[in-house]
Amino acid sequence: MDQEFWNHAFGRTYTSGDIISVFFGVFFGMIAMGGLGPNITGLAQAKAAGKKAFDVIDRVPQIQIDEPSAVSHKLQGEIRFDRVNFHYPSRPDQCVLKDFSWTFEKGKTTAIVGPSGSGKSTIVQLIERFYDPSDGEIWVDDKKLKSVKLREMRSQIGYVGQEPILFNTSIMKNVLLGRPEATASEVEQALKSTNAWDFV
């Protein structure tokens, strides 16, 4: 016995053409759903990457570059380490500096010599306040390093790492990241004084 089904959308019974249209609609829809797999993987990866990026953006650093209570200080040249202990946050069980005391005297050139991993770069990074000591104190002239305005302090000290990193822009713009207000002639002089002008 033939049975008819009413198509309320069109006000008539379903035809064989409607049934074929529904079949192919479901068929192609399933194919399209199957193709979503790689895209869903990409969305998941983008979500994870976005979370990491926002974690970095939202992180409040322990060392504030514009600490309101910090004081201005023009560096005279003496830097003193007083019983400094330090370990990197990523390696809390490995002490890089242990009970380190030393005075870098004003007007003198001091060379720090030692094997890889002995703390040479760490000493400079502590002076730049990329990190703070775990214990002990660092003094600049007669002031504690922690009490000095960090932005001003860094503008008076230059640090060239063992593995310098250049951003994907011109040499001029890379140099200006250290001092944005520098003129072209000052940038040229900085490159010459670091023996980089010839190959730049």
QUIBEL-V388813 format. One line per field, one symbol per residue. psi: psi as a letter, one per 40 degrees, with the letter a starting at -180 (. if undefined). A space follows every 10 residues. Layout:
# QUIBEL-V388813
psi->???
This chain:
# QUIBEL-V388813
psi->hihihhhdde fiiiiddddd dddddddddd ddddeedddd dddddddddd dddddddehh idhhdghdei iihhhdehhh hgfhihiide gdehhdhhfh hihhiheihh hhhiiheeed dddddddefd iiidiaihih beihddeihd ddddeehihh idgihhigai dddddeddgd eiiddddddd ddeefedde.
